[in-house]
Amino acid sequence: MSPIAPRALPDELVNLLALHSSFLTALSLHYAHNGTATPVDLRELTVSVSRVWRKRRVAIDDIRLCVGVLGAGPSRNNNPFYLSDYSGGKICLELHDEHKMAAVGSMNEAALQAMFMEGLDHLWKTWNATHGQQQKIKARPIATPKRRGRPRKVEIAQTSIQPFVDDAAIPKFLAQLPHAEITLCPSLAGVAPLHEKGRKRLRDFKDSVRQGRAQKKVRETTGKENDTPEVQVQPTQAKITEFTQVRKANLLDRILAKQALAESLPAPASPAELQRKAALQRSEDVLGVLSLLTASRGGGSRISFSMNALIQSLQGSMRTISKEEAIKCVEVLAAEVAPGYVSIVRMGTISSVVINQAMRPMDVKNRLVSLGAGC
């Protein structure tokens, strides 16, 4: 194909060539920053092309047109681009695997622009051969002096886009230019049935809501209309009433069944009982700390501690035990686990804990099991 000078083309084709050149420039910048392995989102690419072109806002169909013309010429097998649908309104431009490594260094914009012009010229020749006679494309008259004799016959068939083509043919030619197809992304092909199933359920739900609203409007307007629509609404109203009664009965049965099950189950433990069981589970560790504290005090069969000092010692020796839990453990030891070994003496607001080493319990584990510490 011989190169076509831009000034020799109609304005529409010049704008199309400029659009494709801007498309290549924006795409080269994207690949320079992000690489060629990542798909290019057309929502971002159209904004970049619009900034480079500065004619108007570029749409996705413009990108499809550029890719479609590249894939329609004699060099269609060298078209490196294709479009993929990632669902959710995300359409991406991707490179074929054999062109990814070639585009890593830099994309040959001049070669792609020449291939675009070649594809455009090929489409023009094909379209002109089919529609040229129907459109009756004629050359524009050239101002020449009048001559005698028979006028020269104008050549109708054109082999390329020439500057003297009829202006009315260009919009028709541009309207039929091919657009690249958008194929579903292979990774989404497996989950497409699931998405379609979800969309079908959503449509069914919306249809049921619309039908319910329509029936409600019919019921509201029944009293204001003649008897004919009232007769038509009565069967539907009877079905709705019957369904509502059945649904209420089923709901009541389920509520009664849950109540019966709750009554058959044992009563849940009270907060006080839960605190008691937690104290029983810590009793063995607390007894060990008490043994160490009494040993550090020296001789004597009865050793007393103030409640506050003992609580601080327990919190320093045991992790994750609060003041309330420590007091509860001491009370459970004095009342249930080792009543003779540990005793609490209260004098007004002052409380003391007395340890009688002569009453030290021997089988603490069995005692705790009998009290329900393992439950």
C-alpha positions in Angstrom: 0.0 0.0 0.0 1.4 3.4 -0.9 1.4 5.9 2.0 -1.5 8.3 2.0 -0.8 11.9 2.9 -3.1 13.0 5.7 -3.8 16.3 3.9 -5.2 14.2 1.0 -7.9 12.5 3.2 -11.3 13.8 4.3 -11.5 15.3 7.8 -13.3 12.2 9.2 -10.5 9.9 8.2 -7.8 12.3 9.5 -9.6 12.3 12.9 -9.8 8.5 12.9 -6.0 8.2 12.2 -5.3 10.8 14.9 -7.5 8.7 17.3 -5.6 5.6 16.6 -2.3 7.4 17.0 -3.4 8.8 20.4 -4.6 5.3 21.3 -1.1 3.9 20.7 0.6 6.7 22.6 -1.6 6.3 25.7 -1.1 2.5 25.5 2.7 2.9 25.3 2.7 5.1 28.4 0.6 2.5 30.3 2.9 -0.3 29.3 5.9 1.7 30.3 4.5 2.2 33.8 2.7 -1.1 34.4 4.2 -3.6 32.1 2.6 -5.8 29.4 1.5 -8.7 31.6 -1.3 -6.7 33.3 -4.6 -6.3 31.4 -5.5 -2.7 30.6 -8.8 -1.6 32.0 -10.6 0.4 29.2 -12.2 2.7 31.8 -8.7 4.0 32.5 -7.4 3.8 29.0 -10.2 5.9 27.5 -9.4 8.7 29.9 -5.7 8.6 28.9 -6.6 8.5 25.2 -9.0 11.5 25.6 -6.2 13.5 27.2 -3.8 12.7 24.4 -6.3 13.2 21.5 -8.0 16.4 22.9 -10.9 16.2 20.5 -13.7 14.7 22.5 -14.3 12.1 25.2 -13.2 8.7 24.0 -15.6 5.8 24.5 -15.1 2.0 24.6 -16.6 1.7 21.1 -13.7 3.9 19.9 -11.2 1.5 21.3 -13.1 -1.4 19.7 -13.0 0.4 16.4 -9.2 0.8 16.5 -8.7 -2.8 17.4 -11.3 -4.0 14.9 -9.6 -2.1 11.9 -6.2 -3.5 12.9 -7.7 -7.1 12.8 -9.5 -6.5 9.4 -6.6 -5.8 7.0 -4.2 -8.1 5.2 -2.0 -8.2 8.3 -4.8 -9.2 10.6 -2.7 -12.1 12.0 -0.2 -9.6 13.3 -2.8 -7.7 15.4 -1.5 -8.0 19.0 -4.6 -6.9 20.8 -7.8 -8.5 21.9 -10.6 -7.5 24.4 -11.7 -9.5 27.4 -14.8 -9.2 29.6 -14.1 -9.6 33.3 -17.7 -9.0 34.2 -19.0 -6.2 36.5 -18.5 -3.6 33.7 -14.7 -4.3 33.5 -13.5 -4.7 29.9 -9.7 -5.0 29.4 -7.3 -4.8 26.5 -4.8 -7.6 26.5 -1.9 -8.8 24.3 -1.6 -12.2 22.7 1.1 -14.3 24.3 3.3 -14.2 21.3 3.4 -10.4 21.4 4.0 -9.9 25.1 7.7 -10.4 25.0 8.1 -8.3 21.9 6.3 -5.4 23.6 8.4 -5.5 26.8 11.1 -3.1 25.3 8.9 -0.7 23.4 5.9 -0.9 21.2 6.4 -0.2 17.5 3.9 2.6 17.1 4.9 3.4 13.5 4.4 -0.2 12.4 1.0 -0.4 14.1 -0.1 2.9 12.6 1.0 1.7 9.2 -1.0 -1.6 9.7 -4.0 0.5 10.7 -3.8 2.6 7.5 -3.4 -0.6 5.5 -6.4 -2.2 7.1 -8.4 1.0 6.5 -7.4 1.1 2.8 -8.3 -2.6 2.5 -11.7 -2.0 4.0 -12.3 0.9 1.7 -11.4 -1.1 -1.5 -13.7 -3.9 -0.4 -16.6 -1.6 0.5 -16.1 0.5 -2.7 -16.2 -2.6 -4.9 -19.5 -3.6 -3.4 -21.2 -0.2 -3.0 -19.4 2.0 -5.4 -21.9 1.6 -8.3 -24.9 1.9 -5.9 -23.5 5.1 -4.4 -22.5 6.5 -7.8 -19.4 8.0 -6.5 -18.1 10.6 -8.9 -15.0 12.6 -9.1 -15.2 16.2 -8.1 -15.2 18.5 -11.1 -12.0 20.4 -11.8 -12.1 23.9 -13.2 -10.7 23.6 -16.7 -11.3 25.6 -19.9 -14.2 24.3 -22.0 -13.2 22.3 -25.0 -15.1 21.2 -28.0 -15.9 17.6 -28.6 -17.2 14.8 -26.5 -16.5 15.1 -22.7 -14.1 12.6 -21.2 -15.7 9.8 -19.2 -15.1 9.9 -15.4 -13.5 6.8 -13.8 -16.0 5.5 -11.2 -14.0 2.6 -9.6 -11.5 3.8 -7.1 -8.6 1.7 -5.8 -7.8 3.7 -2.7 -9.1 6.5 -0.6 -8.4 9.5 -2.7 -8.9 13.2 -2.0 -11.6 13.6 -4.7 -14.0 10.9 -3.2 -17.6 11.9 -2.7 -18.2 13.4 0.8 -21.5 11.5 1.2 -19.8 8.2 1.0 -17.4 8.7 3.9 -20.0 8.7 6.7 -21.5 5.5 5.3 -18.1 3.9 5.0 -17.2 4.8 8.6 -20.5 3.5 9.9 -19.8 0.0 8.7 -16.2 -0.3 10.0 -15.7 -3.4 12.1 -15.5 -3.3 15.9 -13.5 -5.8 17.8 -15.4 -8.5 19.6 -15.3 -8.8 23.4 -14.8 -12.3 24.6 -15.4 -13.6 28.1 -12.3 -14.0 30.2 -11.4 -17.8 30.5 -11.1 -17.6 34.3 -14.7 -16.4 34.5 -16.1 -19.0 32.1 -16.3 -21.6 35.0 -18.2 -19.3 37.4 -20.5 -17.8 34.7 -23.3 -20.3 35.4 -23.2 -19.5 39.1 -23.5 -15.8 38.3 -26.4 -16.4 35.9 -28.1 -18.5 38.5 -27.8 -15.6 41.0 -29.1 -13.1 38.4 -32.1 -15.4 37.7 -33.0 -15.6 41.4 -32.7 -11.8 41.6 -35.0 -11.4 38.6 -37.5 -13.9 40.1 -37.5 -12.0 43.4 -38.1 -8.6 41.7 -40.9 -10.1 39.6 -42.6 -11.5 42.7 -42.2 -8.0 44.4 -43.8 -6.3 41.4 -46.6 -8.8 41.3 -47.3 -8.3 45.0 -47.4 -4.5 44.5 -49.7 -4.9 41.6 -52.1 -7.1 43.5 -52.1 -4.6 46.4 -53.1 -1.8 44.0 -55.9 -4.0 42.6 -57.2 -4.7 46.0 -57.2 -1.0 46.9 -59.0 0.0 43.8 -61.6 -2.8 43.9 -64.2 -0.8 45.8 -64.0 2.1 43.2 -64.5 -0.1 40.1 -67.4 -2.1 38.8 -68.2 -5.6 39.7 -66.3 -7.3 36.9 -62.8 -6.7 38.3 -64.0 -7.6 41.8 -65.0 -11.0 40.6 -61.6 -11.5 39.1 -59.8 -10.4 42.2 -61.7 -12.7 44.6 -59.9 -15.9 43.7 -56.5 -14.3 44.1 -57.5 -12.7 47.4 -58.7 -16.1 48.6 -55.4 -17.8 47.7 -53.5 -15.0 49.5 -55.6 -15.3 52.6 -55.2 -19.1 52.7 -51.5 -18.9 52.3 -51.3 -16.3 55.1 -53.3 -18.6 57.5 -51.1 -21.6 56.7 -48.0 -19.6 57.2 -49.2 -18.3 60.5 -50.0 -21.8 61.6 -46.6 -23.1 60.7 -44.9 -20.2 62.5 -46.9 -20.9 65.6 -46.0 -24.6 65.5 -42.4 -23.7 65.2 -42.5 -21.4 68.2 -44.3 -24.0 70.3 -41.8 -26.6 69.4 -38.9 -24.4 70.4 -40.6 -23.6 73.7 -41.1 -27.3 74.4 -37.4 -28.1 73.6 -36.2 -25.3 75.8 -38.4 -26.6 78.7 -37.0 -30.1 78.3 -33.4 -29.0 78.5 -31.8 -28.5 81.9 -31.8 -24.9 83.3 -28.7 -22.9 82.5 -26.3 -22.2 85.3 -26.7 -18.9 87.1 -23.9 -16.3 87.2 -23.1 -17.2 90.8 -22.8 -20.9 89.9 -20.5 -20.0 87.0 -18.2 -18.0 89.3 -18.1 -20.8 91.8 -17.1 -23.3 89.1 -14.4 -21.0 87.9 -13.1 -20.6 91.4 -13.0 -24.4 91.9 -10.9 -24.8 88.8 -8.4 -22.3 90.1 -8.4 -23.7 93.7 -5.5 -26.1 93.2 -3.2 -23.3 91.9 -4.3 -20.9 94.7 -3.4 -23.6 97.3 0.0 -23.9 95.8 0.6 -20.2 96.1 -0.6 -20.3 99.7 1.8 -23.1 100.6 4.7 -21.0 99.2 3.6 -17.9 101.1 3.3 -19.9 104.4 6.7 -21.4 103.9 8.3 -18.0 103.4 6.8 -16.8 106.7 8.8 -19.4 108.7 7.6 -21.6 111.6 4.2 -21.6 113.3 1.1 -23.6 112.7 -1.2 -20.6 112.2 -0.2 -17.9 109.9 -2.5 -14.9 109.0 -2.5 -12.6 106.0 -4.5 -9.5 105.4 -7.0 -10.0 102.5 -5.5 -7.1 100.4 -2.0 -8.4 100.8 -3.0 -12.0 100.0 -4.9 -10.8 96.9 -1.8 -8.8 95.7 0.4 -11.9 96.2 -2.0 -14.1 94.2 -2.2 -11.5 91.3 1.6 -11.4 91.3 2.0 -15.1 91.2 -0.9 -16.1 88.9 -1.6 -14.6 85.5 -5.0 -13.3 84.3 -6.7 -13.3 87.6 -8.7 -10.3 88.8 -9.3 -9.1 92.3 -12.9 -10.4 92.3 -11.8 -13.8 91.1 -9.1 -14.1 93.7 -11.5 -13.2 96.5 -14.0 -15.8 95.2 -11.2 -18.4 95.2 -10.3 -17.7 98.8 -13.9 -17.8 99.9 -14.5 -21.2 98.1 -11.3 -22.6 99.7 -12.5 -21.6 103.1 -16.1 -22.8 102.6 -15.9 -26.0 100.5 -12.4 -27.2 99.4 -10.3 -26.8 102.6 -12.5 -25.3 105.4 -10.1 -26.2 108.2 -6.9 -25.2 106.3 -8.2 -21.8 105.1 -10.4 -19.6 107.2 -11.5 -16.0 106.8 -11.8 -13.7 109.9 -13.7 -10.5 109.5 -13.5 -7.6 112.0 -15.7 -4.8 110.7 -14.4 -3.7 107.4 -11.0 -5.6 107.8 -10.7 -9.1 106.6 -7.9 -11.6 107.3 -7.1 -15.0 106.0 -5.7 -17.6 108.5 -3.8 -20.6 107.3 -3.8 -23.6 109.7 -0.9 -25.8 108.4 -2.0 -28.7 110.7 -5.3 -29.0 108.7 -3.6 -29.1 105.2 -5.8 -31.2 102.9 -4.2 -34.3 101.4 -6.4 -35.3 98.5 -7.3 -32.0 96.8 -8.0 -33.4 93.3 -10.7 -35.9 94.4 -12.2 -33.2 96.6 -12.5 -30.9 93.6 -14.0 -33.6 91.5 -16.6 -34.4 94.1 -17.5 -30.7 94.2 -18.0 -30.6 90.4 -14.9 -28.7 89.4 -14.4 -31.0 86.3 -17.9 -30.3 84.9 
